[in-house]
Amino acid sequence: MTDAWPLARALADPSTTAALDADGWTALLTMARAEQLIGTLAVRLQGLPMPASVVRILEDVRAGAEQGRRAALWEAEMARRALAPLGGPVVLLKGTAFVAAGMLAGQGRSIGDLDILVPRGDLDAVEAALLGAGWEWVKPDPYDDAYYRRWMHELPPLIHRERDRMIDVHHTILPLTARPTPDAAALIAARVDLGNGLSVLTPNDMIVHAAAHLFADGDLAGGLRNLWDIRCLVEEFGTEGLAERAVHHGLSGEVARALRLSASVFDGVATRSVDRLYLRRLLARDGWGRPTRPVTRFAFYVRSHWLRMPPAMLARHLWTKWRKSSSLKSLPVRA
């Protein structure tokens, strides 16, 4: 088995798992863990006939996903309490937003860091409030700190010293060096309030954000999970007004590609030739959960840096990171 098609099929049509043998189940579960979709799969397959051993595994997975959901919501509440005195908007992003809003995309969703969006003009006050409430810097290196503050779409990551949970504070959804320039003020202005001092993006803006992360910023690591998010958002909310919103944010091409690939991967729609390389990267996983197609993966890694920076800036950045890495390796080891 050389790709993750069985996982995509099982998510889209859980009944396809009826034909799996022991090796097929092993491959499916291993792929799902590697793609951080095991919780989603467990929810999708609940109640279907399957081997007793798989039933026990997925019961544990669902319990873990529920614990993760509770932890994510608690971390969001802690951030809300820390930032409430500022009086500004705090917009939840990604997985925490899905579960906080009770969305289909949040069912079983693996959630890592807490991601929030705040107005850029509030960054200094937000940073001070979080530091005062127990968060501290993950990357104290002066170069990394300066790079984040000048060029990135977020503050340097913070971690809470007691709860060991990270928070990423965004002021927009793409690095400032990226070619598209989404309208962060419009994202915040259109937010949907949850009634508890927190809010989320509109469904259309969530799709735009997911597409931006997939195709205008990253190297498609975790891309299958993000593509499933998009599929769920489209299924639950439709796409009325999405094209206009994508144009407004300068991401119409990325959103269109996300919709095409979602339809191809999960609904069996024929793939355009222009999208086939993206499919190769998104599904590059073998039956042991190991990444495959290293050349394709590396090409998308290079592409992600190219998208983020002009050539001269990219060369300087990579040179600086290489020098720092080399200097660390040359330090003497103390007994």
C-alpha positions in Angstrom: 0.0 0.0 0.0 1.7 3.2 -1.2 -0.7 6.0 -0.4 -3.5 7.1 2.0 -6.4 6.5 -0.3 -7.9 3.9 2.1 -8.0 6.5 4.9 -9.7 9.1 2.6 -12.3 6.5 1.5 -13.0 5.4 5.1 -13.6 9.0 6.2 -15.8 9.8 3.3 -17.7 6.5 3.3 -17.2 4.5 6.5 -19.0 1.5 5.0 -16.0 0.8 2.9 -14.2 -0.6 6.0 -16.5 -3.6 5.9 -14.2 -5.2 3.3 -11.0 -4.8 5.4 -9.0 -7.7 6.7 -6.5 -7.6 9.6 -3.8 -6.0 7.5 -6.2 -3.5 6.1 -7.3 -2.4 9.5 -3.7 -2.1 10.7 -2.8 0.0 7.7 -6.0 2.2 8.1 -5.4 2.9 11.8 -1.7 3.5 11.3 -2.3 6.0 8.5 -5.0 7.8 10.5 -2.6 8.2 13.5 0.2 9.5 11.3 -2.2 12.0 9.7 -3.7 13.1 13.0 -7.1 11.9 11.9 -7.5 8.9 14.2 -10.0 10.7 16.4 -12.0 11.8 13.4 -12.0 8.3 12.0 -13.1 6.8 15.4 -16.1 9.1 15.4 -17.0 8.3 11.8 -16.8 4.6 12.3 -18.7 4.4 15.6 -21.4 1.8 15.7 -20.2 0.0 12.5 -19.2 -3.7 12.6 -15.5 -4.3 13.1 -13.1 -6.6 14.8 -13.3 -6.5 18.6 -9.7 -5.4 18.9 -10.5 -2.4 16.6 -13.6 -1.6 18.7 -11.4 -1.3 21.8 -8.8 0.8 20.1 -11.3 3.3 18.8 -13.1 3.5 22.1 -9.9 4.6 23.7 -9.3 7.0 20.8 -12.7 8.6 21.3 -12.1 9.0 25.0 -8.7 10.6 24.2 -10.4 12.9 21.7 -13.0 14.0 24.2 -10.2 14.7 26.7 -8.4 16.7 24.1 -11.6 18.7 23.3 -12.1 19.6 27.0 -8.4 20.6 27.4 -8.6 22.8 24.3 -11.7 24.5 25.5 -10.2 25.1 29.0 -7.1 26.6 27.4 -9.3 28.9 25.4 -11.1 29.9 28.6 -7.7 30.6 30.3 -6.7 32.9 27.4 -10.1 34.6 27.5 -9.7 35.3 31.2 -6.2 36.7 30.7 -7.3 39.0 27.8 -10.7 40.0 29.0 -9.5 43.2 30.7 -8.2 44.5 27.4 -11.7 44.5 25.9 -10.6 43.6 22.4 -11.8 40.7 20.2 -10.3 37.3 20.6 -11.0 35.0 17.7 -10.4 31.3 18.0 -8.8 29.6 15.0 -8.5 26.0 13.6 -9.4 23.0 15.8 -10.3 24.9 18.9 -12.7 27.1 16.9 -14.4 24.0 15.4 -15.0 22.4 18.8 -16.0 25.6 20.5 -18.6 26.3 17.9 -19.8 22.7 17.9 -19.0 22.2 14.2 -18.9 19.0 12.2 -15.2 19.6 11.6 -14.6 19.5 15.3 -15.9 15.9 15.8 -12.9 13.9 17.0 -10.6 16.6 15.8 -7.0 16.4 16.9 -6.1 19.8 18.5 -2.6 20.9 19.3 -1.7 24.5 20.1 -4.3 27.2 20.9 -4.4 29.6 17.9 -6.1 33.0 18.3 -6.5 36.0 16.1 -6.4 39.5 17.5 -6.0 43.0 15.9 -2.5 43.9 15.1 -2.8 47.1 17.1 -3.5 45.0 20.2 -0.4 42.8 20.0 1.7 44.6 22.6 -1.2 44.6 25.1 -2.0 41.0 24.4 1.6 39.9 24.7 1.9 41.7 28.1 -1.3 40.2 29.4 -0.3 36.6 28.4 3.2 37.0 29.9 1.6 38.3 33.1 -0.8 35.3 33.2 2.0 32.7 33.1 2.9 32.2 29.5 6.5 32.4 28.5 8.6 32.4 25.3 9.3 29.1 23.6 12.0 30.6 21.3 14.1 33.1 23.3 16.7 33.3 20.4 17.1 37.0 19.4 17.1 36.2 15.6 14.0 34.1 15.8 12.2 36.7 17.9 13.1 39.5 15.6 12.1 37.4 12.5 8.7 36.6 13.9 8.0 40.2 14.9 9.0 41.7 11.6 7.9 39.2 9.1 5.5 36.6 10.4 1.7 36.6 10.9 2.0 35.8 14.6 4.0 36.5 17.7 6.8 34.0 18.6 5.0 31.0 20.2 4.3 31.0 23.9 3.9 28.2 26.4 2.3 28.2 29.8 4.8 27.4 32.5 2.3 25.3 34.5 -0.1 23.8 32.0 2.6 23.2 29.3 0.2 24.3 26.6 1.2 26.5 23.7 -0.6 29.5 22.3 0.0 31.1 18.9 -1.2 34.7 18.7 -2.0 35.7 15.1 -2.6 39.2 13.8 -3.3 37.8 10.2 -3.4 34.4 8.5 -0.4 34.5 6.3 3.2 35.7 6.8 3.7 39.4 5.9 6.2 38.2 3.2 3.7 36.0 1.5 2.3 37.1 -1.9 -1.4 37.1 -1.0 -2.4 39.7 1.6 -5.6 38.6 3.4 -7.7 41.3 4.9 -7.2 40.6 8.6 -9.5 43.5 9.7 -12.3 42.0 7.6 -11.8 38.6 9.2 -12.2 40.1 12.6 -15.0 42.4 11.7 -17.1 39.5 10.3 -16.4 37.2 13.3 -19.2 35.1 14.9 -19.5 35.7 18.7 -19.9 32.6 20.8 -21.5 34.5 23.7 -18.7 33.8 26.1 -16.2 36.5 25.3 -14.7 34.5 22.4 -15.5 34.3 18.8 -14.7 32.4 15.6 -14.4 33.2 11.9 -17.3 32.9 9.6 -17.5 29.5 7.9 -16.4 31.0 4.6 -13.4 32.7 6.2 -12.6 29.4 7.9 -12.4 27.8 4.5 -10.3 30.7 3.2 -7.9 30.3 6.2 -7.6 26.5 5.7 -6.9 27.0 2.0 -4.4 29.7 2.7 -2.5 27.5 5.2 -2.5 24.6 2.7 -1.6 26.2 -0.5 -0.1 29.7 0.2 2.1 29.0 3.2 3.0 25.5 4.3 4.5 22.4 2.7 1.2 20.4 3.0 2.3 18.6 6.2 -1.0 17.6 7.8 -2.7 18.6 4.6 -5.1 15.7 4.6 -6.5 16.8 8.0 -6.9 20.4 6.7 -8.6 19.1 3.5 -11.0 17.1 5.7 -11.8 20.3 7.6 -12.7 22.0 4.4 -14.8 19.1 3.3 -16.8 19.3 6.6 -17.2 23.0 6.4 -18.6 22.8 2.9 -20.9 19.9 3.9 -22.2 21.8 6.9 -22.4 25.4 5.6 -22.2 25.2 1.8 -20.2 27.7 -0.4 -22.6 30.6 -0.9 -20.6 33.8 -0.9 -17.3 31.9 -0.7 -16.0 32.8 -4.1 -16.5 36.5 -3.4 -14.8 36.2 0.0 -11.9 34.4 -1.5 -11.4 37.2 -4.1 -11.6 39.8 -1.3 -8.7 38.1 0.6 -6.7 37.5 -2.6 -6.9 33.7 -2.3 -9.4 32.7 -5.0 -6.9 30.3 -6.6 -6.1 28.6 -3.3 -9.7 28.2 -2.4 -10.6 26.9 -5.8 -7.8 24.3 -5.6 -8.9 23.3 -2.0 -12.5 22.7 -3.2 -11.3 20.7 -6.2 -8.9 18.5 -4.2 -11.5 18.0 -1.4 -14.0 16.7 -4.1 -11.3 14.5 -5.6 -10.0 13.0 -2.4 -13.3 12.5 -0.6 -15.9 12.4 -3.2 -14.2 10.7 -6.2 -14.4 13.6 -8.6 -11.9 13.3 -11.4 -8.7 15.1 -10.7 -7.4 17.9 -13.0 -3.9 17.4 -14.3 -2.8 20.6 -12.6 -3.7 19.2 -9.2 -2.1 15.7 -9.5 1.2 16.7 -7.9 -0.7 18.1 -4.9 -2.5 14.7 -4.6 0.8 12.9 -4.6 2.0 15.0 -1.7 -1.3 14.9 0.3 -1.5 11.1 0.1 2.1 10.2 0.5 1.8 7.7 3.3 2.4 3.9 3.3 0.5 1.1 5.1 2.9 1.5 8.1 2.1 5.2 8.4 5.5 6.1 7.1 6.0 9.2 4.8 6.7 8.3 1.2 7.7 10.2 -2.0 10.7 12.0 -0.4 11.4 14.0 -3.6 7.9 15.3 -3.7 7.9 16.2 0.0 11.2 18.0 -0.4 9.9 19.9 -3.4 6.9 21.1 -1.4 9.2 22.0 1.5 11.3 24.2 -0.8 8.0 25.6 -2.3 6.8 26.6 1.1 9.9 28.7 1.8 9.7 30.2 -1.7 6.1 31.3 -1.1 7.0 32.9 2.1 10.0 35.0 1.0 11.4 36.8 -1.9 14.6 35.0 -3.2 17.2 37.4 -1.6 15.4 37.3 1.7 15.1 33.5 1.6 18.8 33.2 0.9 19.7 35.4 3.9 17.3 33.6 6.1 18.6 30.1 5.2 22.2 31.3 5.5 21.6 32.7 9.0 19.8 29.5 10.2 22.6 27.4 8.7 25.3 29.4 10.5 23.4 29.2 13.8 22.9 25.5 13.4 26.6 25.0 12.6 27.8 27.1 15.5 25.6 25.0 17.9 27.1 21.8 16.6 30.6 23.1 17.1 30.1 23.9 20.8 32.1 21.6 23.2 30.2 19.0 25.1 30.5 19.4 28.8 30.7 16.3 31.0 
